[in-house]
Amino acid sequence: MEKLAIRLGSQADDPIHWLVWSDTENEILASGELPNAAALSQLRERAPNAEVIALVPSCDVLLKTVKLPAKANRKVLGAIPFMIEDDIASDISKSFFAFGKKIDDQQQVAIATHEKMAFWQETIEQAGLFCELLVPDILALPFQEDKISLLSLRQDDHNTLLIRDGEWRGLQGEENWTFTVLEKHLNSKPQSVCAYSELTHANDLSALFEKHATEHEEQDDEATLAFETNYDKLPMLLLLQGAESAAFNLLQGEYAVKRKSNEHWQKWKIAAVLAAVALCVNLVSKTVELNSIKQQRQIVERDLQASIDKGFPGLNARNKRVAIEKEMARLENGGGGISMLVMLSQMSQSFASTGVKPQSIRFDAKRTELRMQSVANNFDSLERFRREVQALGFEVDQGAITNQGDQVVGTIVIKG
């Protein structure tokens, strides 16, 4: 499945960052930046079947946490705009209120003007895209307790800095002035920081942390704060994955989006689901059965190959049966009317009685000559084997004999 992440602007002329991600291939298919909202329709052709996740500038969305009265029910949510009317700059009649999580008596609220909400939805619709998820960009940054997350996005001739310093708290704006706010915040309330992209003021931030470390070292304070960097993901991929896990959507109430359902499809949906389930069960059963057969076949082929390697070392052929039959015929039709198999059969008793074991055997069919590299417990065993084979009517020449540990190894040439 493909996913298209877009970061809309505050105005129609603002650039739009975008990225196409494939869950199936687990990789980025394309990414870039559009000059303005009018160019957004280009993405419909690039990713026609992609699920659209939209991010909006947090400078246009006010995040508030409201303390509710004891034993408050859902009806109280309707009174929240009036409870915080004095804390917001815009007219509440022109503002839209979206609700996040409620933790104990604390209710998360996101506030944007109806004008902005309509602008973002119209921008998406005019581009021919369908979007069910709209998230303020700072809420898509990673959240960690007591650690600030930073992300910088290049826009025209300046950088936009996203700052998340709480589960429902953050700041977004031009990096030159947002960094000043961040610096004052860190001086008053020191916290660790993790940057997920390169920052214009990275050196200033490092110096601030070095100063903090020096001051705490002089005070013999064990508190350790760190400035970390993590550039493992492209900024838009980080925001895409963060938006999906944010558990918040601005598209609520009057701005909630619903897909148009096909009535004819609804009639047959249950039957189609049952048919799909039956098909899946059958496929799973057949797959398990096929895998079992494949495993059994692999075991048989492995055992067969081991037996062939033991009896016919070095035999390589696609058709093992034909190759073995040819090898047997060659051994049985040796020169002089005597085959290697016949010779070995006649000497089997001598091998058993003397304890001599062949390590390697080479047979010259034309000369009816068997050359063996043999191993025995001692010299006497090799000598006794030689005498017994000679008594069978074979000519036996014994080559050099050497000691190998507590055994002896020698070359024996037997002629039929």
C-alpha positions in Angstrom: 0.0 0.0 0.0 1.2 3.5 -0.9 1.0 6.5 1.4 1.3 10.1 0.3 2.3 12.6 3.0 1.9 16.3 2.2 2.6 19.3 4.4 0.3 22.1 3.5 1.1 25.8 4.0 -0.7 28.6 5.8 -1.3 30.4 2.4 -1.9 29.2 -1.1 1.5 30.5 -2.2 3.5 28.6 0.5 5.6 25.7 -0.8 4.4 22.1 -0.1 6.7 19.3 1.0 5.6 15.8 0.0 6.7 12.2 0.1 5.3 8.9 -1.3 6.0 5.8 0.9 5.4 2.1 0.0 4.4 -0.2 2.9 4.8 -3.2 0.6 8.4 -2.4 -0.5 9.2 -0.6 2.8 10.9 2.3 1.0 10.4 5.8 -0.2 9.2 5.9 -3.8 9.4 9.6 -4.4 9.7 12.9 -2.5 10.1 16.6 -3.2 8.7 20.1 -2.8 5.9 21.9 -4.8 6.1 25.7 -5.3 2.5 26.3 -4.1 -1.0 24.8 -3.5 -1.9 25.1 -7.2 0.8 22.5 -8.1 -0.7 19.9 -5.6 -2.7 18.2 -8.4 0.5 16.8 -9.8 0.6 14.3 -7.0 -2.7 12.8 -8.0 -1.0 11.3 -11.1 2.2 10.4 -9.3 0.3 8.4 -6.6 -3.3 7.9 -7.7 -4.1 5.1 -5.3 -2.1 6.3 -2.3 -3.6 7.0 1.1 -3.2 10.7 1.8 -1.9 12.0 5.2 -1.8 15.8 5.5 0.1 17.9 7.9 -0.6 21.6 8.6 1.5 24.3 10.2 1.2 24.3 13.9 1.5 28.1 13.9 -2.2 28.0 12.7 -3.3 25.6 15.4 -3.4 26.5 19.1 -3.0 23.5 21.4 -4.5 24.0 24.8 -5.1 21.7 27.8 -8.3 22.5 29.7 -9.1 21.5 33.2 -12.6 20.1 33.4 -15.0 20.3 36.4 -15.2 17.2 38.6 -17.4 14.4 37.2 -17.7 16.3 33.9 -19.5 14.4 31.0 -19.3 14.8 27.3 -21.8 17.6 27.3 -19.1 19.8 29.0 -17.1 19.7 25.7 -19.6 22.1 24.2 -18.8 24.6 26.9 -15.0 24.5 26.5 -14.9 27.3 23.9 -16.5 29.7 26.4 -14.2 28.4 29.2 -11.1 29.4 27.3 -12.5 32.4 25.4 -10.2 34.8 27.2 -7.1 32.7 26.5 -7.4 32.8 22.7 -6.9 35.7 20.3 -9.6 34.8 17.7 -13.3 35.1 18.0 -14.7 31.8 19.2 -17.6 32.1 16.7 -14.9 31.9 13.9 -12.9 29.2 15.6 -13.1 25.4 15.3 -12.4 23.2 18.3 -11.1 19.7 17.9 -10.6 17.4 20.9 -7.7 15.1 21.7 -7.3 12.8 24.7 -8.8 13.3 28.1 -6.4 12.4 30.9 -8.1 12.5 34.3 -9.7 16.0 34.4 -7.4 17.4 31.7 -8.8 17.7 28.1 -6.6 18.3 25.1 -8.1 20.9 22.7 -6.8 22.0 19.3 -8.1 25.4 18.0 -8.0 26.6 14.4 -10.1 29.2 12.5 -12.8 28.0 10.2 -11.1 29.9 7.5 -8.0 27.8 7.8 -9.9 24.5 8.1 -11.9 25.4 4.9 -8.7 26.5 3.1 -6.9 23.2 3.8 -9.9 21.0 2.9 -10.5 23.0 -0.3 -6.8 22.8 -1.3 -6.9 19.0 -1.0 -10.2 18.6 -2.8 -9.2 20.9 -5.7 -6.1 18.8 -6.2 -8.4 15.7 -6.7 -7.1 14.1 -3.5 -9.0 12.4 -0.8 -7.7 12.9 2.8 -9.1 11.5 6.0 -6.3 12.5 8.3 -5.1 16.1 9.1 -2.5 16.6 11.9 -0.7 19.6 13.2 3.0 19.1 12.2 4.5 19.3 15.7 2.3 16.4 16.9 4.0 14.3 14.3 7.4 14.7 15.9 8.6 12.0 18.3 7.5 12.5 21.9 9.7 11.6 24.8 9.3 12.6 28.4 11.7 15.4 29.4 13.2 15.6 25.9 12.6 18.2 23.2 12.3 17.1 19.6 13.5 19.4 16.8 13.0 19.2 13.0 14.0 21.8 10.4 12.3 22.1 7.0 13.7 24.3 4.2 11.2 26.7 2.7 12.2 29.2 0.1 15.0 31.4 1.6 14.5 30.4 5.2 14.1 27.3 7.4 11.0 26.5 9.4 11.7 24.9 12.8 9.3 22.5 14.5 9.7 22.1 18.2 7.8 19.6 20.4 8.4 20.0 24.1 5.5 18.0 25.5 2.8 15.6 24.6 0.4 18.4 23.7 2.8 21.3 23.5 5.2 22.8 20.9 6.1 25.6 18.6 6.6 26.1 14.8 7.9 29.1 12.9 10.9 30.6 11.2 14.1 29.1 12.7 15.8 32.4 13.4 13.2 33.5 15.9 12.0 30.1 17.2 15.6 29.2 18.1 15.7 32.3 20.3 12.5 31.1 22.1 14.0 27.7 22.5 17.2 29.1 23.9 15.4 31.1 26.5 13.3 28.0 27.4 16.4 25.8 27.9 18.0 28.5 30.1 15.0 28.6 32.3 14.2 24.9 32.2 17.1 22.8 31.0 16.1 19.7 29.0 17.7 17.2 26.7 17.2 17.9 23.0 17.1 15.5 20.0 17.4 17.0 16.5 16.0 14.9 13.6 17.5 17.1 10.9 20.4 19.4 10.4 19.9 22.8 12.1 21.2 26.3 11.2 21.9 27.0 14.9 23.3 23.5 15.7 26.6 25.0 16.9 24.9 27.5 19.2 22.8 24.7 20.6 25.9 22.5 21.2 27.7 25.5 22.9 24.6 25.9 25.2 24.8 22.3 26.3 28.6 22.4 26.8 28.1 25.5 29.0 25.4 23.7 31.0 27.6 20.6 31.5 30.5 22.8 32.7 28.3 24.6 35.2 26.9 21.4 36.6 30.4 19.9 36.8 31.6 22.8 38.9 28.5 22.4 41.1 29.2 18.7 41.4 25.7 18.1 40.1 24.9 14.6 38.6 22.2 16.0 36.3 23.2 15.2 32.7 21.5 16.8 29.7 22.3 15.8 26.2 22.1 17.3 22.7 21.5 14.3 20.4 21.1 14.0 16.6 19.2 11.3 14.7 19.2 11.7 10.9 18.1 8.1 10.1 14.9 9.3 8.4 14.0 12.0 5.9 12.0 14.7 7.6 8.8 14.0 5.7 9.0 10.2 6.4 9.5 11.0 10.1 6.4 13.3 10.0 4.4 10.7 8.0 5.0 7.9 10.5 4.5 10.3 13.4 1.1 11.5 12.1 -0.1 8.0 11.8 0.7 7.3 15.4 -0.4 10.7 16.8 -3.9 9.4 17.8 -5.3 12.8 16.8 -7.2 14.1 13.8 -8.3 17.7 13.1 -11.0 16.4 10.8 -13.7 16.2 13.4 -17.3 17.3 13.7 -18.4 19.4 10.7 -15.0 18.7 9.0 -15.1 14.9 9.4 -14.7 13.1 6.1 -16.7 10.1 5.1 -16.3 7.9 2.1 -19.3 7.5 -0.2 -20.4 3.9 0.1 -21.8 2.0 -2.9 -25.3 0.6 -1.9 -25.0 -2.3 -4.4 -21.7 -3.2 -2.8 -23.1 -3.0 0.7 -25.6 -5.8 -0.3 -23.0 -8.2 -1.4 -20.3 -7.2 1.1 -21.1 -9.9 3.7 -21.2 -12.6 1.0 -17.9 -11.3 -0.5 -16.3 -11.3 3.0 -17.4 -14.9 3.7 -16.2 -16.0 0.3 -12.9 -14.3 0.9 -12.5 -16.0 4.3 -13.3 -19.4 2.8 -10.8 -18.8 0.0 -8.1 -17.7 2.5 -8.7 -20.8 4.7 -8.5 -23.1 1.7 -5.3 -21.3 0.5 -3.7 -21.6 4.0 -4.6 -25.3 4.2 -3.1 -26.0 0.7 0.0 -23.9 1.5 0.6 -25.8 4.7 0.2 -29.1 2.9 2.5 -28.0 0.1 5.1 -26.9 2.5 5.0 -30.2 4.3 5.5 -32.1 1.0 8.4 -29.8 0.0 10.1 -30.4 3.4 9.7 -34.2 3.0 11.1 -34.1 -0.5 14.1 -32.0 0.7 14.8 -34.6 3.4 14.6 -37.5 0.8 16.8 -35.7 -1.7 19.4 -34.8 1.0 19.6 -38.4 2.2 19.8 -39.7 -1.4 22.6 -37.3 -2.1 24.5 -38.3 1.0 24.3 -42.0 -0.1 25.5 -41.1 -3.6 28.4 -39.1 -2.3 29.4 -42.0 0.0 29.2 -44.7 -2.7 30.3 -42.6 -5.7 32.4 -39.6 -4.6 32.6 -36.9 -7.2 29.6 -38.1 -9.2 27.9 -34.9 -10.5 25.0 -35.3 -12.9 21.4 -34.0 -13.2 19.9 -37.4 -13.7 21.4 -39.4 -10.7 19.8 -42.7 -11.7 21.2 -42.8 -15.2 24.7 -41.7 -14.0 24.8 -44.4 -11.3 23.7 -47.1 -13.8 26.5 -46.0 -16.2 29.0 -46.1 -13.4 27.9 -49.5 -12.3 28.1 -50.8 -15.9 31.6 -49.3 -16.3 32.8 -51.0 -13.1 31.2 -54.4 -14.0 32.7 -54.4 -17.5 36.4 -54.0 -16.7 39.2 -55.2 -18.9 40.4 -58.8 -18.7 37.0 -60.1 -17.9 37.4 -59.1 -14.3 35.6 -56.0 -12.9 36.5 -53.9 -9.8 33.4 -55.1 -8.0 34.3 -58.7 -8.6 37.8 -58.1 -7.3 36.6 -56.3 -4.2 34.0 -59.0 -3.5 36.8 -61.7 -3.6 38.9 -59.7 -1.2 36.1 -58.9 1.2 37.1 -61.7 3.6 40.7 -60.4 3.6 39.6 -56.9 4.5 37.5 -58.2 7.4 40.1 -60.6 8.9 43.1 -58.1 8.7 41.2 -54.9 9.6 42.7 -53.1 6.6 40.4 -50.3 5.3 40.7 -48.6 1.9 40.8 -44.8 2.1 40.7 -44.3 -1.7 40.4 -46.7 -4.7 41.4 -46.2 -8.3 40.6 -48.8 -10.9 42.3 -49.1 -14.3 39.9 -51.2 -16.4 42.3 -51.6 -19.3 45.0 -53.0 -17.1 42.7 -54.6 -14.6 44.6 -52.9 -11.9 43.3 -51.7 -8.5 45.3 -49.1 -6.7 44.3 -48.5 -3.0 45.5 -46.1 -0.4 44.9 -48.3 2.7 45.0 -47.8 6.5 45.7 -50.5 9.1 46.5 -50.7 12.8 50.1 -51.9 12.2 52.6 -53.2 9.6 51.7 -56.8 10.3 48.1 -56.2 9.3 49.1 -54.8 5.9 51.6 -57.7 5.3 48.9 -60.3 6.3 46.5 -58.6 3.9 49.1 -58.8 1.1 49.7 -62.5 1.6 46.0 -63.4 1.7 45.2 -61.5 -1.5 48.2 -63.2 -3.2 46.8 -66.5 -2.1 43.6 -65.6 -4.0 45.6 -65.5 -7.2 46.2 -61.7 -7.5 49.5 -60.0 -8.1 50.2 -57.6 -5.2 52.7 -54.8 -5.1 53.1 -52.9 -1.8 54.3 -49.3 -1.9 55.7 -47.0 0.7 54.2 -47.3 4.2 54.1 -44.5 6.7 53.0 -44.0 10.3 50.1 -41.6 11.0 49.5 -41.5 14.8 48.7 -45.0 16.0 48.0 -46.2 12.5 49.9 -47.0 9.3 49.1 -46.0 5.8 50.3 -47.7 2.7 49.7 -48.0 -1.0 48.8 -51.4 -2.4 48.5 -52.2 -6.2 46.5 -55.3 -7.0 46.4 -56.8 -10.5 43.8 -59.3 -11.7 
